[in-house]
Amino acid sequence: MPETAASPVHARTAPRRTVDSIDPRGKVVFVRADFNVPTDDAGRITDDRRIRGALPTIESILARGGAVVVASHFGRPAGTGYEAADSLRPVFERLEQLLAGKAHVLFAGKVPTDAESAAAAAALQPGEVLLLENLRFEKGEKKGDPAFAAKLAGLAQAYVNDAFGASHRADASMVALPQAMHAAGKPAVAGRLLEKELRFLGGALEHPQRPFVAIVGGAKVSDKLAALANLLDKVDTIVVGGAMAYTFLRAQGVTTGNSLVEPEMVDRARQILHDAQARSRTILLPIDHVCGRKLEAGTETSTVIGGIPDGWMGLDIGPRSQQLFAEACRSAKQVVWNGPMGAFETKPFDLGTMAVARAVADATRQGAVTIAGGGDTAAALDEAGLAGALTHVSTGGGASLEMLEGKSFESVAALDPA
């Protein structure tokens, strides 16, 4: 019997059947991918990492004589039918380019379970790929509706979850669909990308190499509180950067000027610092800051050591902090990074994040296992030209953060055990 939601605590690390364990010859395989990629104002894809990440699974099925129905959500449509602004057509065009010469890629229907989509799936031949329209065009997806899932299950003879970025959600295509496949006696397995993500992130947390350094950044302590609490039991050092560092500094009595601080989180930050000391863990906070009058390009800047005076905002870690954080990274055998060190989108407040990126890349070259998660972190690595210099860059933002929080996923528990 497959694992169910009753055993979620083991779902991350328990062995699962994978796409390579099924025989797709002459069959249609439903691949749930995460193609919720960023686009510009003209609708052009600006980062196709998630699409490229699904290719090994799709190509494995095609190479072994199968056909693929691939589906994803995209944006936040109302669930009341087709909306041109949230159509997966840009994804279709990019997928067609990436699979050129390897597969015939089709795009049919206005919603995933309309008659046109069903007919296109039924007519698929080995070596063909059908991309369904946005799953969230139908309200049953977000509601986890078993009836909607049953319609999707009727399109294929096997199910593959390769959508790590959505694996923390209980949408119909993530949980009810593999359950419907099981009810019909069909396999529901993990894709290569999902398995890789779980292996790296789950392995890093369950069996860390030491010294283990976690780098946590971003704007708010409240967004990362659960991750910080979970990491305290696992890491040797936590490096805290980004605006969230100013809540911790306020908790230590350091003046923070006009920096972003969550007053309601100061006591929790103080408790985390106390818990870290009690566990003999090290938390590194910025000791100097690149400040601006406003968060905007061209603003007046100043580098200060220690407290930040009124009228100034801390917007990046300073040179001394860059050196301190880099030394911690370069001495590590394992690094997990989630969140930038400052407002890296606005120059010159990108220098701290770039310095940490280089230090993590250096650690990788010295043999450390280095894992980055979160969209901002991945974007910063791309900007630094270092995305390929780490052991693994996750395709999941919210999912990778929830793994750092110690959570397991119902969608993974619903897959066939090995």
C-alpha positions as CSV (number, residue, x, y, z in Angstrom):
1,M,0.0,0.0,0.0
2,P,1.3,3.5,-0.7
3,E,2.1,5.9,2.1
4,T,-0.8,8.1,3.1
5,A,-1.1,11.4,4.8
6,A,-1.2,9.5,8.1
7,S,2.5,9.1,8.0
8,P,3.8,12.6,6.9
9,V,6.7,12.7,9.2
10,H,8.6,10.1,7.1
11,A,7.4,11.4,3.7
12,R,10.5,13.4,2.9
13,T,13.1,10.7,3.3
14,A,11.2,7.5,2.9
15,P,12.1,5.7,-0.4
16,R,9.7,6.3,-3.2
17,R,9.1,4.7,-6.6
18,T,10.4,7.0,-9.3
19,V,9.6,7.5,-13.0
20,D,12.5,5.2,-13.8
21,S,10.7,2.3,-12.1
22,I,7.7,2.3,-14.4
23,D,7.4,1.0,-18.0
24,P,5.8,3.8,-20.1
25,R,6.0,2.0,-23.4
26,G,2.7,2.5,-25.3
27,K,1.2,4.5,-22.4
28,V,0.3,8.0,-21.6
29,V,1.9,9.4,-18.5
30,F,0.6,12.4,-16.6
31,V,3.4,14.6,-15.4
32,R,2.5,17.3,-12.9
33,A,5.2,19.9,-13.4
34,D,5.7,23.3,-11.8
35,F,5.8,25.7,-14.8
36,N,4.8,28.8,-12.7
37,V,7.7,30.8,-14.1
38,P,8.2,34.5,-14.0
39,T,7.3,36.7,-17.0
40,D,7.8,40.3,-17.9
41,D,5.1,42.8,-18.8
42,A,5.0,41.5,-22.3
43,G,4.4,38.0,-21.2
44,R,7.9,36.8,-22.0
45,I,9.5,34.2,-19.7
46,T,12.4,35.7,-17.7
47,D,13.6,32.5,-16.0
48,D,12.9,29.1,-17.5
49,R,14.8,27.1,-14.7
50,R,11.6,25.2,-13.7
51,I,10.8,24.2,-17.3
52,R,14.3,23.0,-17.9
53,G,14.2,21.1,-14.6
54,A,11.3,19.0,-15.8
55,L,13.0,17.9,-19.0
56,P,14.9,14.9,-17.6
57,T,11.6,13.3,-16.5
58,I,9.7,14.1,-19.7
59,E,12.6,12.9,-21.9
60,S,12.9,9.7,-19.9
61,I,9.3,8.8,-20.6
62,L,9.6,9.7,-24.3
63,A,12.9,7.8,-24.7
64,R,11.2,4.6,-23.4
65,G,8.3,4.7,-25.8
66,G,5.7,6.7,-23.8
67,A,3.7,9.8,-24.4
68,V,3.3,12.7,-21.9
69,V,0.4,14.8,-20.7
70,V,2.1,17.6,-18.7
71,A,0.2,20.0,-16.5
72,S,0.9,22.9,-14.2
73,H,-0.6,25.9,-12.5
74,F,0.4,29.4,-13.6
75,G,-0.3,32.7,-11.8
76,R,-3.5,33.2,-9.7
77,P,-6.5,33.0,-12.0
78,A,-10.0,33.1,-10.4
79,G,-10.8,29.5,-11.3
80,T,-13.8,30.4,-13.4
81,G,-12.4,29.5,-16.8
82,Y,-9.9,30.6,-19.4
83,E,-8.1,33.9,-18.8
84,A,-5.7,35.0,-21.5
85,A,-3.3,36.7,-19.1
86,D,-2.7,33.5,-17.2
87,S,-2.5,31.1,-20.2
88,L,0.3,28.7,-20.4
89,R,1.0,29.5,-24.0
90,P,4.3,31.2,-23.3
91,V,5.3,28.0,-21.5
92,F,4.1,25.9,-24.4
93,E,6.3,28.0,-26.8
94,R,9.3,27.6,-24.6
95,L,8.7,23.9,-24.0
96,E,8.4,23.4,-27.8
97,Q,11.8,25.1,-28.3
98,L,13.5,23.0,-25.6
99,L,12.1,19.7,-27.0
100,A,12.7,20.6,-30.6
101,G,13.9,17.5,-32.5
102,K,13.0,15.3,-29.6
103,A,9.2,15.4,-29.4
104,H,6.1,16.8,-31.0
105,V,4.6,19.2,-28.5
106,L,0.9,19.9,-28.5
107,F,-1.3,22.5,-26.7
108,A,-5.0,22.0,-26.7
109,G,-8.2,23.2,-24.9
110,K,-9.2,26.2,-22.9
111,V,-9.3,24.4,-19.6
112,P,-7.6,21.1,-18.6
113,T,-10.7,18.8,-18.6
114,D,-12.7,20.2,-21.6
115,A,-13.5,17.9,-24.5
116,E,-10.7,19.2,-26.7
117,S,-8.1,18.4,-24.0
118,A,-9.5,14.9,-23.4
119,A,-9.6,14.2,-27.2
120,A,-6.0,15.4,-27.6
121,A,-4.8,13.2,-24.7
122,A,-6.6,10.2,-26.1
123,A,-5.0,10.7,-29.5
124,L,-1.4,11.0,-28.2
125,Q,1.2,8.8,-29.8
126,P,4.5,7.6,-28.4
127,G,7.0,10.5,-28.5
128,E,4.3,13.2,-28.2
129,V,3.8,15.7,-25.4
130,L,0.5,17.5,-24.7
131,L,0.6,20.5,-22.4
132,L,-2.7,21.1,-20.8
133,E,-4.0,24.7,-20.1
134,N,-3.6,26.2,-16.6
135,L,-4.9,23.8,-14.0
136,R,-6.1,26.8,-11.9
137,F,-8.6,27.8,-14.7
138,E,-10.8,25.2,-13.0
139,K,-11.9,25.8,-9.4
140,G,-11.5,22.1,-8.5
141,E,-7.7,22.5,-8.5
142,K,-7.3,24.8,-5.6
143,K,-10.1,23.1,-3.7
144,G,-8.4,19.7,-4.0
145,D,-11.6,18.4,-5.6
146,P,-11.6,14.5,-6.0
147,A,-14.0,14.8,-8.9
148,F,-11.7,17.1,-10.8
149,A,-8.8,14.9,-10.0
150,A,-10.7,11.8,-11.3
151,K,-11.1,13.6,-14.7
152,L,-7.4,14.2,-14.8
153,A,-6.7,10.6,-13.9
154,G,-8.7,9.5,-16.9
155,L,-6.2,11.1,-19.2
156,A,-3.3,8.8,-18.5
157,Q,-2.2,5.4,-17.3
158,A,0.5,6.6,-14.8
159,Y,1.1,9.7,-12.7
160,V,4.4,11.5,-12.0
161,N,4.9,14.3,-9.5
162,D,7.8,16.4,-10.7
163,A,6.4,19.7,-9.2
164,F,8.6,20.3,-6.2
165,G,7.7,24.0,-6.2
166,A,4.1,23.0,-5.5
167,S,4.7,20.0,-3.4
168,H,3.8,21.8,-0.2
169,R,0.2,22.4,-1.5
170,A,-2.8,20.2,-1.3
171,D,-4.1,21.0,-4.7
172,A,-6.1,18.4,-6.6
173,S,-3.3,17.6,-9.0
174,M,-0.9,17.2,-6.1
175,V,-2.8,15.0,-3.7
176,A,-6.2,13.9,-4.9
177,L,-4.9,12.9,-8.3
178,P,-2.3,10.4,-7.1
179,Q,-5.0,9.1,-4.8
180,A,-7.3,8.7,-7.8
181,M,-4.6,6.9,-9.7
182,H,-4.1,4.4,-6.8
183,A,-7.9,3.8,-6.7
184,A,-7.7,2.9,-10.4
185,G,-4.7,0.6,-9.9
186,K,-2.4,3.0,-11.7
187,P,1.1,3.9,-10.4
188,A,1.9,7.3,-8.9
189,V,5.6,8.0,-8.6
190,A,8.2,10.7,-8.2
191,G,9.8,12.5,-11.1
192,R,13.6,13.0,-11.3
193,L,13.4,16.7,-10.3
194,L,11.3,16.0,-7.3
195,E,13.5,13.2,-6.2
196,K,16.6,15.3,-6.6
197,E,15.1,18.2,-4.6
198,L,14.0,15.9,-1.7
199,R,17.3,14.1,-1.7
200,F,19.4,17.2,-1.5
201,L,17.3,19.3,0.9
202,G,16.0,16.3,3.0
203,G,19.5,14.8,3.1
204,A,21.1,18.1,4.2
205,L,18.7,18.3,7.1
206,E,18.6,14.7,8.1
207,H,22.2,13.8,7.7
208,P,24.2,17.0,7.7
209,Q,28.0,17.3,7.0
210,R,29.7,19.5,9.6
211,P,30.4,22.2,10.1
212,F,26.9,23.0,8.8
213,V,26.2,26.6,8.1
214,A,22.7,28.0,7.3
215,I,22.4,31.4,5.7
216,V,19.0,33.0,6.2
217,G,18.0,36.4,4.8
218,G,15.1,38.3,3.5
219,A,12.8,41.0,4.8
220,K,10.9,39.5,7.7
221,V,11.7,37.3,10.8
222,S,8.0,36.2,10.7
223,D,8.5,34.6,7.3
224,K,11.5,32.6,8.5
225,L,10.7,32.1,12.2
226,A,9.7,28.4,11.9
227,A,12.8,27.7,9.7
228,L,15.1,29.3,12.2
229,A,13.6,27.4,15.1
230,N,14.0,24.1,13.3
231,L,17.5,24.9,12.1
232,L,18.7,25.5,15.7
233,D,18.6,21.8,16.3
234,K,20.6,20.9,13.2
235,V,23.2,23.6,12.3
236,D,26.4,24.8,13.8
237,T,26.1,28.3,12.6
238,I,23.2,30.5,11.4
239,V,24.2,33.6,9.4
240,V,21.3,36.1,9.5
241,G,21.2,38.9,6.9
242,G,18.7,41.0,5.0
243,A,16.2,43.3,6.7
244,M,15.3,40.6,9.2
245,A,18.7,41.0,10.8
246,Y,17.5,44.4,12.2
247,T,14.8,42.8,14.3
248,F,17.5,40.6,15.9
249,L,19.8,43.6,16.4
250,R,16.9,45.6,18.0
251,A,16.5,42.6,20.3
252,Q,20.1,43.0,21.3
253,G,19.6,46.7,22.1
254,V,21.4,47.9,18.9
255,T,19.9,51.1,17.4
256,T,18.5,50.4,13.9
257,G,17.5,53.9,12.7
258,N,14.8,53.8,10.0
259,S,15.6,50.2,9.1
260,L,12.7,47.7,8.6
261,V,12.0,46.1,12.0
262,E,9.1,43.9,13.1
263,P,8.4,45.3,16.6
264,E,6.1,42.4,17.4
265,M,8.9,39.9,16.6
266,V,11.6,41.4,18.8
267,D,10.8,39.2,21.8
268,R,10.8,36.1,19.5
269,A,14.1,37.1,18.0
270,R,15.5,37.5,21.6
271,Q,14.3,34.0,22.4
272,I,15.9,32.6,19.4
273,L,19.2,34.2,20.3
274,H,18.8,32.8,23.9
275,D,18.0,29.3,22.5
276,A,21.0,29.4,20.2
277,Q,23.3,30.2,23.1
278,A,21.7,27.4,25.2
279,R,22.4,24.9,22.4
280,S,25.9,26.2,21.8
281,R,24.9,27.3,18.3
282,T,26.4,30.4,16.8
283,I,24.2,33.1,15.2
284,L,26.1,35.7,13.2
285,L,24.5,39.1,12.7
286,P,25.8,42.0,10.7
287,I,28.4,44.2,12.5
288,D,28.4,47.0,9.9
289,H,25.8,48.2,7.4
290,V,25.5,49.9,4.1
291,C,22.7,52.4,4.7
292,G,20.6,54.7,2.5
293,R,18.2,57.5,3.1
294,K,15.6,55.7,1.0
295,L,15.3,52.3,-0.7
296,E,15.9,53.7,-4.2
297,A,18.6,53.9,-6.8
298,G,20.8,57.0,-6.4
299,T,19.9,57.6,-2.8
300,E,22.6,59.0,-0.4
301,T,24.5,56.1,1.2
302,S,26.7,55.7,4.2
303,T,28.6,52.7,5.7
304,V,28.3,52.5,9.5
305,I,29.7,50.2,12.1
306,G,27.4,49.1,15.0
307,G,24.2,51.0,15.5
308,I,22.4,52.8,12.7
309,P,21.5,56.5,13.3
310,D,18.1,58.0,12.8
311,G,17.3,59.0,9.2
312,W,19.2,56.0,7.8
313,M,18.0,52.6,6.7
314,G,20.2,49.5,6.7
315,L,19.9,48.1,3.2
316,D,22.9,45.8,2.9
317,I,25.6,44.2,5.1
318,G,28.9,46.2,5.2
319,P,32.4,45.1,4.2
320,R,33.3,43.7,7.7
321,S,30.1,41.6,7.8
322,Q,30.8,40.4,4.3
323,Q,34.2,39.2,5.5
324,L,32.7,37.6,8.6
325,F,30.0,35.8,6.8
326,A,32.3,34.7,4.0
327,E,34.7,33.2,6.5
328,A,31.9,31.2,8.0
329,C,30.8,29.9,4.6
330,R,34.3,29.0,3.5
331,S,34.9,26.9,6.6
332,A,31.8,24.9,6.2
333,K,31.3,21.4,4.9
334,Q,27.6,22.0,4.2
335,V,25.8,25.3,3.5
336,V,22.1,25.9,3.0
337,W,21.1,29.4,1.9
338,N,17.7,30.9,1.7
339,G,17.3,34.7,1.3
340,P,19.5,37.6,0.2
341,M,21.7,39.7,2.5
342,G,20.2,43.0,1.5
343,A,18.1,44.9,-1.1
344,F,20.1,43.3,-3.9
345,E,17.8,44.3,-6.7
346,T,18.8,48.0,-6.1
347,K,22.5,48.9,-6.6
348,P,24.7,49.4,-4.7
349,F,22.9,47.3,-2.1
350,D,23.7,44.1,-3.9
351,L,27.4,43.8,-2.8
352,G,26.7,41.9,0.4
353,T,24.7,39.2,-1.4
354,M,27.2,39.0,-4.2
355,A,30.0,38.5,-1.6
356,V,28.1,35.7,0.1
357,A,27.4,34.1,-3.2
358,R,31.1,34.1,-4.1
359,A,31.9,32.6,-0.6
360,V,29.4,29.8,-1.0
361,A,30.8,29.1,-4.5
362,D,34.3,28.9,-3.0
363,A,33.0,26.5,-0.3
364,T,31.6,24.3,-3.1
365,R,35.0,24.2,-4.9
366,Q,36.6,23.2,-1.6
367,G,34.3,20.2,-1.4
368,A,31.3,21.5,0.6
369,V,27.7,20.5,-0.2
370,T,26.0,23.8,-1.0
371,I,22.2,24.2,-1.5
372,A,20.3,27.4,-2.3
373,G,16.5,27.8,-2.1
374,G,14.1,30.6,-2.8
375,G,13.4,32.7,-5.8
376,D,15.4,35.7,-4.6
377,T,18.4,33.6,-3.8
378,A,18.3,31.9,-7.2
379,A,18.0,35.3,-8.9
380,A,21.0,36.6,-7.0
381,L,23.0,33.6,-8.0
382,D,22.0,34.2,-11.6
383,E,23.0,37.8,-11.4
384,A,26.4,36.8,-9.9
385,G,26.8,34.2,-12.6
386,L,27.2,31.5,-10.0
387,A,24.1,29.4,-10.2
388,G,26.1,26.6,-11.7
389,A,28.8,26.9,-9.1
390,L,26.7,25.4,-6.2
391,T,25.9,21.8,-5.6
392,H,22.1,22.4,-6.0
393,V,19.9,25.4,-6.6
394,S,16.3,24.5,-5.7
395,T,13.3,25.2,-8.0
396,G,11.0,25.6,-5.1
397,G,10.6,28.8,-3.1
398,G,7.8,28.1,-0.6
399,A,8.5,24.4,-0.7
400,S,12.2,24.7,0.1
401,L,11.4,27.0,3.0
402,E,8.8,24.6,4.4
403,M,11.4,21.9,4.3
404,L,13.8,24.1,6.3
405,E,10.9,24.4,8.7
406,G,10.9,20.6,9.1
407,K,7.6,20.0,7.4
408,S,6.7,17.1,5.2
409,F,4.3,17.1,2.3
410,E,1.0,15.2,1.8
411,S,1.7,15.2,-1.9
412,V,4.9,13.2,-1.4
413,A,3.3,10.9,1.1
414,A,0.7,10.1,-1.6
415,L,3.2,8.5,-3.9
416,D,4.0,4.8,-4.2
417,P,6.7,3.6,-1.7
418,A,9.7,1.9,-3.2
